[in-house]
Amino acid sequence: MSMKSTPSTDESPALHTLSFSLLVVGAILVVSGQVLARSLLLSANWRANAITVIGMVPFILSAFTFQRREIANAVDKILHPTSSWFGLETYQIILLFAAPIFSIVAWLAADDGMFMLVPVLAVGSWLLAILSFILSHKKSSVRLGTGRWSREDTYLMLLLFSAALLLRGFMLGELPWLLTGDEGSAGLTSVEFIENRRNNIFVVGWFSFPAMFFWVQSVSIKLLGQTTFALRFPSMLAGALTIPALYWFTKPFFGRKVALGSAAFLAGFHFHIHFSRIGLNNIWDGLFVVLFSGMLWRAWNEVANSRAMTTSNFALAGVILGLSQYFYTSVRVLFGILVVFVVMAILQDRSAVRKRLPGLTSLFIGFMVVVIPLAAFYIQHPEQFTAPFTRVAQLGPWLQEEVSRTGQSAAVIMTTKFKQAALAFTHVDIRSWYSPEQPMLLAVPAALFILGIVILLIKLRQPIYQWLTLWLLSAIFIIALSESTPAAQRLTFVAPAVALLVVLPLNSILNWLTPIFRTKKIWILILVFSLLAVSIIGDVSFYFGKYSLERRFGDLNTEVAQSVAQFLNSLEENPKVFFCGLPRMGYYTHSTINYLAPHASGQDIPDPLSEPPTAAIHDTVVYIFLPERLSELDFVRVAYPNGELNETYGRNDELLYTTYLIEDGAN
C-alpha cells in the first residue's frame, strides 16, 4: 500500500494546517529576530535582521494562503514533490525547513562564550528546532520496534534496569574508593553552572569536552549536594539505561533469548560497571551507540511499503546521533561506521540503498538540526574540536620519535599497537582509567567472545553482522591510534557489542543441540544458563571483590588528595591551607580537594621553608606536609608552638602527609 502524499483539495484541512504552520513558523522567527537585534553587537546585527526577513516570508505567505485558497493550493503543489519524496505531508515540509533555522537562532542567541547572550531564546529555540523536526516526521503509524512488543518485554526491561541500577548504585560514593582529579575537574566545571559562572551548554568545558555533560552533572550536584555520589550519579544512570537499551536494540534482530542474555551480561560486566561508577562522560557513548543502532536498524529493516515509517525512524536516529555529540568524543566514530556501512550496502544492492535515500537524508538533517549550535562553535574554534584527538594521538611526531627511540620501522610499531588493541578483549591487559590486571573479558566470557567472533565471520554476509563487525573494528582502530594502548576508557562505546558477542555462541549452541538431543533439552538449557550465570557472577564478584578490595584504582597522589579533602571537611571552621607538597603535587594539581572541600582555601608553598614564618594567625590555619618536605615542620612549630600535630597513613600503611593545625591567635 503506497503512502505517498497527494496534492490537497481546495477546502482540505491539510491546507488550513499548511497555512497555520506558515503562520506559526514565521511569527516565531520574526520575534526571535527582534530579540536577537537587541542582544547582538551592532556589527553582527545583520544576522538578526536576516532571521527577521526569513521569518517574514512564511508569515506573509500565510496571510495570502488564509485569504486566497488558490495560493494555498499553489504552495501545496510546489511543496508536493518534496513531501512525496520524504513520504510526508506538505505542512510537515514547512516544519522540516524551519527546524535548522530555529537551530541557527539557538546558535546566535548562545554565541561562543561561557555565557549565552539570550539563554531563554537559545535553549528554547534549540528545543523548538528538535521538536519541529520530530513533528515534521511524525506519523500515527510510526512504531519503535519491529515485530510484537509485549508486556513481558516491558517487564523484562524494567527488571534489567533495576538490576543494573543496583549494581551501579551500590556504595557509589565509596567505590571506586578514590575520587580522581579528573572527576573533580569535571565536578568543578559543573559547579560553575550552579554558581552562575557559566550557562552556555553549546560550547565546551573542562578538557575541551562539550559543556552539555557538565550541565547534566550540575543538576545532579544541585539536587544531591557537592559529593562524590552526586558527581557519579549521571554516569550510574547512563550505564544502567544502556542495559534495557541493549535489550530493545537486539530483541527484534537476534531474538528474545539473545537480547535477554546480552543485556544480563552487560548488567554484570565488570568493565561496564566500573565506568558506570566514574564521574566522567565516557559511559554515555555506549548508551548513544546502542540507541542509534537500534533506531537505525528499525528504519533499515522495515518491510512495509510506507516510506513515511522508514523516514520517521531514520529521523529519530539522526536526533540521537546529534545529541550524542554533546557528551564523550569516541561516539564520533559512528560517522565512519555509517559511511562504510552505506558504501558496503551500495556495492551489494544499490537499489536497496536508493529506496532508503529519503530516510538517510532525514537522518542527516536531524543530526544537523541538533548539532548546529555546537558545530558552529567548533567552526569558530576548530582547535577545541580536535583537542580530544590531538592530545592522545600517536601518529606524526610521536611515531617519528618512537622510530628513532626503538630503531623499529613505523610499520612494525603500528602493527604491534594494532595487535595489542585487537587482543585487549581477551589477552592483553587493559590500562589507564581501569587497570584490573586483566583483559577486558575474564576467562569464561573471553572464550565465549572468541566463539562469537567465529559466528560473526560465518554470518558476515548479513548486514546486521556487518554493522557489528564495523562497530568492533572501529574500537580497535581508536585504541590502536591513541596513547596507552589499550586504554580502557576508549572502549566503553563497544562494551554493548562485546556483551552481544559473548551471548551469541550460547544461543547458537542451544539452537544446534536442541534438535539433536530433544529428550535432553533441559540439560542443554542448564548448560547454557550455567555458562552465562558463571560469566555474570564471576564478573560481579571480580569487581566488588578482588578489584575493589585491593583498591587498585588511582595513585598515591590521588589518595593524598582525597584524604586531605576528608580531613578538611572534618574541621569545624573554614581553614586556610598552606600546602607543602611541590614539586610532587600541589594543592591545586588534583581537583579532588577543591571539589570535595570547597569551603577551604589553599595556597601552595613552592619553595622549601628555610626559616620560621612570621605571619600572624587570625583564622584557622593548617599546614600540610608531604613526607619529602616534613623537615620544614620544625620551622612552623617554632613560629606557632601551640598547634595540633597529626599524621595520616594510607592503604599500604605508608605516611601520606602530616598536618599541623593552628587555631586563631596561636602565635
Long-range contacts (C-beta under 8 A, 24 or more apart in sequence): 1-305, 1-306, 2-305, 3-87, 3-141, 3-305, 3-306, 3-307, 3-308, 3-309, 4-84, 4-87, 4-307, 5-80, 5-83, 5-84, 5-87, 5-88, 5-89, 5-90, 6-80, 7-73, 7-76, 7-77, 7-80, 8-72, 8-73, 8-76, 8-90, 10-69, 10-70, 10-73, 11-69, 14-76, 14-89, 14-90, 14-91, 15-65, 15-69, 15-72, 15-73, 15-76, 17-89, 17-91, 18-65, 18-72, 18-75, 18-76, 18-79, 18-90, 18-91, 18-94, 19-62, 19-65, 19-66, 19-72, 20-62, 20-91, 21-91, 21-94, 21-95, 22-58, 22-59, 22-61, 22-62, 22-65, 22-75, 22-94, 23-58, 23-59, 23-62, 23-63, 23-66, 25-55, 25-58, 25-94, 25-95, 25-98, 25-132, 26-55, 26-56, 26-57, 26-58, 26-59, 26-60, 26-61, 26-62, 27-55, 27-59, 28-55, 28-102, 28-128, 29-54, 29-55, 29-58, 29-59, 29-98, 29-101, 29-102, 29-105, 30-55, 30-56, 30-59, 31-55, 32-102, 32-105, 32-109, 32-121, 32-125, 35-109, 35-118, 35-121, 36-105, 36-108, 36-109, 36-117, 36-118, 36-121, 39-109, 39-117, 39-118, 40-108, 40-117, 47-108, 48-108, 51-101, 51-104, 51-105, 51-108, 54-101, 58-94, 58-98, 85-358, 86-137, 86-307, 86-308, 86-311, 86-358, 86-361, 86-362, 87-306, 87-307, 87-308, 87-310, 87-311, 87-358, 88-136, 88-137, 88-308, 88-311, 92-135, 92-136, 92-137, 92-138, 93-136, 94-136, 95-132, 95-133, 95-135, 95-136, 96-132, 96-133, 96-136, 96-137, 96-365, 98-132, 99-129, 99-130, 99-132, 99-133, 99-136, 99-365, 99-369, 100-129, 100-365, 100-368, 100-369, 100-372, 101-129, 102-126, 102-128, 102-129, 102-132, 102-369, 103-129, 103-368, 103-369, 103-370, 103-372, 103-373, 104-372, 104-376, 105-129, 106-202, 106-372, 106-373, 107-202, 107-372, 107-373, 107-376, 107-377, 110-200, 110-201, 110-202, 110-203, 110-373, 111-200, 112-203, 112-376, 112-377, 112-380, 112-381, 113-200, 113-203, 114-192, 114-197, 114-198, 114-199, 114-200, 114-203, 115-198, 115-199, 115-200, 116-199, 116-200, 116-202, 119-199, 122-200, 122-202, 122-373, 123-201, 126-202, 126-373, 129-369, 129-370, 129-372, 130-319, 130-369, 130-370, 133-315, 133-319, 133-365, 133-366, 133-369, 134-315, 134-316, 134-319, 136-315, 137-308, 137-311, 137-312, 137-315, 137-316, 137-362, 138-312, 139-306, 139-308, 139-309, 139-312, 141-306, 141-308, 141-309, 142-308, 142-309, 142-312, 142-313, 143-309, 144-295, 144-298, 144-313, 145-248, 145-251, 145-252, 145-298, 146-252, 146-253, 146-298, 146-301, 146-302, 147-251, 147-252, 153-247, 153-251, 153-256, 156-247, 156-260, 157-244, 157-247, 157-248, 158-244, 160-243, 160-244, 160-247, 160-260, 160-263, 160-264, 160-267, 161-240, 161-241, 161-243, 161-244, 163-243, 163-264, 163-267, 164-239, 164-240, 164-242, 164-243, 164-244, 164-266, 164-267, 164-276, 165-236, 165-237, 165-240, 167-267, 167-268, 167-273, 167-540, 168-236, 168-239, 168-240, 168-273, 168-276, 168-277, 169-236, 169-240, 170-544, 172-228, 172-229, 172-232, 172-233, 172-236, 172-277, 173-227, 173-228, 173-229, 173-232, 174-228, 175-277, 175-544, 175-548, 176-274, 176-277, 176-278, 176-548, 176-553, 176-554, 177-548, 177-551, 177-553, 177-554, 178-551, 178-553, 178-554, 178-558, 178-559, 178-562, 178-592, 179-228, 179-231, 179-279, 179-558, 179-562, 179-565, 179-592, 179-595, 179-596, 180-278, 180-554, 180-558, 180-590, 180-592, 181-558, 181-561, 181-589, 181-590, 181-591, 181-592, 182-207, 182-280, 182-591, 183-228, 183-231, 183-232, 183-278, 183-279, 183-280, 183-591, 183-592, 183-595, 184-561, 184-590, 184-591, 184-592, 184-593, 184-594, 184-595, 184-596, 185-591, 185-595, 186-213, 186-214, 186-217, 186-231, 186-279, 186-280, 186-281, 187-217, 187-221, 187-226, 187-231, 187-279, 187-591, 187-595, 188-591, 188-594, 188-595, 189-214, 190-214, 190-215, 190-217, 190-218, 190-221, 190-231, 191-218, 191-221, 191-226, 191-595, 191-598, 192-218, 193-218, 194-218, 194-221, 194-222, 201-326, 202-373, 202-374, 202-377, 203-374, 203-377, 204-377, 204-381, 204-384, 207-387, 207-388, 208-384, 208-387, 208-388, 209-281, 209-328, 209-329, 209-388, 210-325, 210-326, 210-327, 210-374, 212-326, 212-327, 212-374, 213-281, 213-284, 213-326, 213-327, 213-328, 217-279, 226-595, 226-596, 226-598, 227-596, 228-279, 228-596, 231-279, 231-595, 232-277, 232-278, 232-279, 234-279, 235-275, 235-276, 235-277, 235-278, 235-279, 235-280, 235-281, 235-283, 235-284, 236-276, 236-277, 238-276, 238-283, 238-284, 238-287, 239-272, 239-273, 239-275, 239-276, 239-277, 239-283, 239-286, 239-287, 240-276, 241-287, 242-266, 242-272, 242-283, 242-286, 242-287, 242-290, 242-496, 243-267, 245-287, 245-290, 245-291, 245-294, 245-496, 246-290, 246-496, 246-499, 246-500, 248-294, 249-290, 249-291, 249-293, 249-294, 249-297, 249-496, 250-500, 252-297, 252-298, 252-301, 253-297, 253-301, 253-464, 254-464, 254-500, 254-504, 254-507, 255-507, 257-507, 257-510, 258-500, 258-503, 258-504, 258-507, 261-503, 261-506, 261-507, 261-532, 262-496, 262-499, 262-500, 262-502, 262-503, 263-499, 264-532, 264-536, 265-445, 265-499, 265-502, 265-503, 265-532, 265-535, 265-536, 265-539, 266-495, 266-496, 266-499, 267-536, 268-535, 268-536, 268-537, 268-539, 268-540, 269-445, 269-495, 269-498, 269-499, 269-539, 270-436, 270-442, 270-539, 270-540, 270-542, 270-543, 270-547, 271-430, 271-434, 271-440, 271-441, 271-488, 271-491, 271-495, 272-492, 272-495, 272-499, 273-539, 273-540, 273-543, 274-434, 274-436, 274-543, 274-547, 275-433, 275-434, 275-488, 275-489, 275-492, 275-495, 278-433, 280-328, 280-433, 280-489, 281-327, 281-328, 282-328, 282-330, 282-433, 282-489, 282-490, 282-492, 283-328, 283-492, 284-324, 284-327, 284-328, 284-331, 285-324, 285-327, 285-328, 285-330, 285-331, 285-492, 285-493, 286-492, 286-493, 286-494, 286-495, 286-496, 288-320, 288-321, 288-323, 288-324, 288-327, 288-331, 289-324, 289-331, 289-334, 289-471, 289-493, 289-496, 290-496, 291-320, 292-317, 292-320, 292-321, 292-324, 292-334, 293-467, 293-471, 295-320, 296-338, 296-363, 297-464, 297-467, 299-356, 299-359, 299-363, 300-356, 300-463, 307-355, 307-358, 307-359, 310-356, 310-358, 310-359, 311-358, 311-359, 311-362, 312-362, 313-359, 314-356, 314-358, 314-359, 314-360, 314-362, 314-363, 314-366, 315-359, 315-362, 315-363, 315-365, 315-366, 316-366, 317-363, 317-366, 318-362, 318-363, 318-364, 318-365, 318-366, 318-367, 318-368, 318-369, 318-370, 319-366, 319-367, 319-369, 319-370, 321-363, 321-366, 321-367, 321-370, 322-366, 322-367, 322-368, 322-369, 322-370, 322-371, 323-370, 325-370, 325-371, 325-374, 326-374, 328-492, 328-493, 329-388, 329-389, 330-478, 330-490, 330-492, 330-493, 331-493, 333-474, 333-475, 333-477, 333-478, 333-493, 336-474, 337-467, 337-470, 337-471, 337-474, 340-470, 341-463, 341-466, 341-467, 341-470, 344-466, 345-463, 392-482, 392-483, 392-484, 392-487, 393-481, 393-482, 393-483, 394-481, 394-482, 394-483, 394-485, 395-481, 398-483, 414-480, 417-480, 417-481, 417-485, 418-476, 418-480, 420-480, 420-485, 420-486, 421-475, 421-476, 421-477, 421-479, 421-480, 421-485, 421-486, 422-476, 422-480, 424-479, 424-485, 424-486, 424-491, 425-449, 425-498, 426-450, 428-486, 430-486, 430-487, 430-488, 430-491, 431-484, 431-486, 431-487, 431-488, 432-484, 432-487, 432-488, 432-489, 433-487, 433-488, 433-489, 434-488, 434-489, 434-553, 435-488, 435-552, 436-542, 436-547, 436-552, 437-552, 438-542, 440-486, 440-488, 440-491, 440-498, 441-498, 441-502, 442-535, 442-538, 442-539, 442-542, 443-538, 444-531, 444-534, 444-535, 444-538, 445-502, 445-535, 445-538, 445-539, 448-501, 448-502, 448-503, 448-505, 448-506, 448-531, 448-535, 449-498, 449-501, 449-502, 451-504, 451-505, 451-508, 452-500, 452-501, 452-502, 452-503, 452-504, 452-505, 453-501, 454-505, 455-501, 455-504, 455-505, 455-508, 456-501, 456-504, 468-497, 468-500, 468-501, 471-497, 472-497, 472-498, 472-501, 502-535, 503-532, 506-531, 506-532, 551-651, 556-650, 556-656, 557-584, 557-585, 557-589, 557-590, 558-590, 558-592, 559-650, 559-651, 559-656, 560-585, 560-590, 560-626, 560-650, 560-656, 560-657, 561-585, 561-590, 561-592, 561-593, 562-592, 562-596, 563-648, 563-650, 563-656, 563-657, 564-593, 564-597, 564-624, 564-657, 565-592, 565-593, 565-595, 565-596, 565-597, 566-596, 567-648, 567-659, 568-593, 568-597, 568-599, 568-600, 568-622, 569-596, 569-597, 571-620, 571-622, 571-661, 573-619, 573-620, 574-599, 574-600, 574-601, 574-619, 574-620, 575-600, 575-601, 575-619, 575-620, 575-621, 575-622, 575-661, 576-600, 576-601, 576-602, 576-603, 576-619, 576-620, 576-621, 576-622, 577-601, 577-602, 577-603, 577-621, 577-622, 577-623, 577-624, 578-602, 578-603, 578-605, 578-621, 578-622, 578-623, 578-624, 579-603, 579-604, 579-605, 579-624, 580-605, 580-608, 580-609, 580-623, 580-624, 580-625, 580-626, 580-629, 580-632, 581-624, 581-625, 581-626, 581-629, 581-657, 582-606, 584-626, 584-628, 585-626, 608-632, 609-635, 609-636, 610-635, 611-635, 612-636, 612-638, 612-639, 613-639, 614-639, 616-667, 617-662, 617-663, 617-664, 617-665, 617-666, 617-667, 618-664, 618-665, 619-664, 620-661, 620-662, 620-663, 620-664, 621-661, 621-662, 622-659, 622-660, 622-661, 622-662, 623-659, 623-660, 623-662, 624-657, 624-658, 624-659, 625-657, 625-658, 625-659, 625-660, 626-656, 626-657, 627-655, 627-656, 627-657, 627-658, 630-658, 633-658, 633-660, 636-660, 639-667, 640-666, 640-667, 642-666
